[in-house]
Amino acid sequence: MTPAAASTELAAAARNITKRYGKTVALNDVGIEIRDGESHALVGRNGAGKSTLVSILTGLQAPDSGEVSFYGKPSPALSDREGWRHNVACVYQKSTIMPALSVAENLFINRQGKGLISWSKLRKQAAELLEPFDVKVDVTTPASDLTVEQRQLVEIARALSVGAKFIILDEPTAQLDGPAIERLFERLRALQDSGITFMFISHHLEEIYEVCQTVTVFRDAKHILTAPVAELGRAELVDAMTGEPGGLSVPGAADRPTIGDKSTVALKLSGLSGDSFDSINLEVRRGEVIGLAGSASSGKHQLAETIYGLRKAATGTVEVDGKAVKSGSVVDALRHGVGCVPRDRHHEGLVPSLSIAENATLTVMGRLGPGGLVPPKQLAEKGREAIKSYDIVASGGEQPVSDLSGGNQQKVVIARALANDPKVLVLINPTAGVDVKSKESLLGVVDRVARTGTAAIVVSDELDDMRVCDRVLVMFHGEVAHEFGRDWTEQDLVAAIEGVTEK
Ligand SMILES: Nc1ncnc2c1ncn2[C@@H]1O[C@H](COP(=O)(O)OP(=O)(O)OP(=O)(O)O)[C@@H](O)[C@H]1O
């Protein structure tokens, strides 16, 4: 995006903001100034305070102290939702769209006005609103049928239609595949050219360089720096986020001993077919890490979810250590030693009201104490262990998971998957929402368990997550179209994912 588009007027400003949750100081006298027309990145490690600032900038909660203003005017009262909606909108990772309502109803929610609704007029207006966004859906479609990409565009269109010119994008690319990210960025550029201001939160630092002009770094609830993106190198940016010098090093598969044919087969898929994938045969040996790559429609998620029992296979078998696992049963998969990090931590991953310790031990309750009850001392120990091993930012193991930042919740999901000492580990987007430094330590965990003989399957859109893999299988239209060894190149992999190379 062109820096020239930004002016000196401030679209949004937050000054001297402090916010506490009990003993936790989530924001400690921080500020941010977002110039009209710019795209301003907000980055920081998990738990740095980014989402808390977003909730204050969107009027979802009040700060304990400090002020927010838009275009030089003080923010509306918290109860004036309409006033906030005119100033700012946020596209969250978690949808704010009502799944049961149609696209048109979602676009006009809360503002049908008084009197009878003219459905035909509403549908026509909805179609007009979406037209510039090239969202190819019938506006009467239920919102639950939208892809993540379409859902985000509907949310942006909705924000613009109520007059907001400042939009916050909270990790918008976390659930998108490569081509969808490119399409989103093209649209952001066009919107910025038309004068829309963005605040952009992402753990993918290369995206900051691609779409933003200014970057602000928060660390441990404090403002560390604000600088033009062009003047801050990637290493300096990471140093500011972590507070310590030294680059990043993602563990690579090449550092582990090669897995020979003599190693026992831990997981065997024979003629496995299901929703979106067909006739998959695969053997994964003890200590071997397999990457599953492919576009969103490749069938990779469905295959992984069938292995850990979330989906029932149409035909074929899944065997762990030579024993067949009952199809479509997560409990049976767990019993055979399959651990999983699911795609959606909000729905399948965690029990938000339970503590870190309780969530981290959900898969092993029966083994820790009689009748599934864990003695408090042992539970506290497990909580401390999880916090230490997985680098979780929290006040203690007894803290409810609902209080944790998104990235830290993801670390609890990983702790839970590993608590059972699984023979086979299935990880879907394991580093989603996780900061750069924690990414490195989580991939280190995969490397470590592989060394102890666990077989792992890593499903991810991130090439960095594939570096820890011994083999990378690229799926295309439900089949394994390519297989790469440890020596894959980024170019080969991307070409195979997009289906532009010969088999
Ligand atoms: N409702 C809450 N109750 C208690 N503590 C909370 C609550 N919401 C956030 N916190 C704490 O405030 C701190 C900042 O959290 P926040 O969600 O703003 O971080 P973040 O920078 O968005 O992290 P991430 O990158 O993981 O999304 C964290 O320590 C978190 O545990």
The ligand as a MOL file (V3000), in Angstrom:
LIG
                    3D

  0  0  0     0  0            999 V3000
M  V30 BEGIN CTAB
M  V30 COUNTS 31 33 0 0 0
M  V30 BEGIN ATOM
M  V30 1 N -11.2650 -11.5900 30.6320 0
M  V30 2 C -10.0450 -11.7000 31.1310 0
M  V30 3 N -9.8200 -12.0540 32.4100 0
M  V30 4 C -8.5690 -12.1590 32.9080 0
M  V30 5 N -7.4530 -11.9360 32.2040 0
M  V30 6 C -7.5970 -11.5890 30.9160 0
M  V30 7 C -8.8860 -11.4620 30.2970 0
M  V30 8 N -8.6990 -11.1030 29.0040 0
M  V30 9 C -7.3620 -11.0200 28.8190 0
M  V30 10 N -6.6950 -11.2950 29.9630 0
M  V30 11 C -5.2310 -11.2850 30.1610 0
M  V30 12 O -4.7320 -10.0740 29.6770 0
M  V30 13 C -3.4740 -10.2680 29.0290 0
M  V30 14 C -3.5260 -9.6960 27.6110 0
M  V30 15 O -4.3580 -10.5380 26.8190 0
M  V30 16 P -4.7040 -10.2270 25.2970 0
M  V30 17 O -5.7830 -11.1790 24.9110 0
M  V30 18 O -4.9840 -8.7780 25.1290 0
M  V30 19 O -3.3180 -10.6120 24.5670 0
M  V30 20 P -2.9620 -10.6560 23.0020 0
M  V30 21 O -1.7930 -9.7470 22.8120 0
M  V30 22 O -4.1720 -10.3670 22.2000 0
M  V30 23 O -2.4810 -12.1710 22.8030 0
M  V30 24 P -2.6370 -13.2150 21.5590 0
M  V30 25 O -1.5530 -12.8910 20.5930 0
M  V30 26 O -2.3830 -14.5430 22.1920 0
M  V30 27 O -4.0240 -13.0800 21.0160 0
M  V30 28 C -3.2060 -11.7600 29.0830 0
M  V30 29 O -2.3350 -12.0180 30.1540 0
M  V30 30 C -4.5600 -12.3770 29.3520 0
M  V30 31 O -4.4660 -13.5870 30.0640 0
M  V30 END ATOM
M  V30 BEGIN BOND
M  V30 1 1 1 2
M  V30 2 1 2 3
M  V30 3 2 2 7
M  V30 4 2 3 4
M  V30 5 1 4 5
M  V30 6 2 5 6
M  V30 7 1 6 7
M  V30 8 1 6 10
M  V30 9 1 7 8
M  V30 10 2 8 9
M  V30 11 1 9 10
M  V30 12 1 10 11
M  V30 13 1 11 12
M  V30 14 1 11 30
M  V30 15 1 12 13
M  V30 16 1 13 14
M  V30 17 1 13 28
M  V30 18 1 14 15
M  V30 19 1 15 16
M  V30 20 2 16 17
M  V30 21 1 16 18
M  V30 22 1 16 19
M  V30 23 1 19 20
M  V30 24 2 20 21
M  V30 25 1 20 22
M  V30 26 1 20 23
M  V30 27 1 23 24
M  V30 28 2 24 25
M  V30 29 1 24 26
M  V30 30 1 24 27
M  V30 31 1 28 29
M  V30 32 1 28 30
M  V30 33 1 30 31
M  V30 END BOND
M  V30 END CTAB
M  END
